[in-house]
């Protein structure tokens, strides 16, 4: 549950960071402020959710390293080394 809470709060922060970055551009282009912020925020969140889903599909687990890689802008996290079979 702690990991879920951590991911959700980081997604909210990503939405805010993405939305705030377009305030000036939306004003110059004549787009209503709320629409510009909403679209940018949704785009940022979609990128993160897609990355987390891809990381989870690899092995059914999300490690802290994978979560950090997705939030730091890497689309597909680096795959973990596969364990070598014991002889």
ABEGO torsion letter per residue (X at the ends): XAAAAAAAAAAAAAAAAAAAAAAAAAAAAGBBAAAAAAAAAAAAAAAAAAAAAAAAAAAGBBBAAAAAAAAAGBABBBBBBBBBBBX
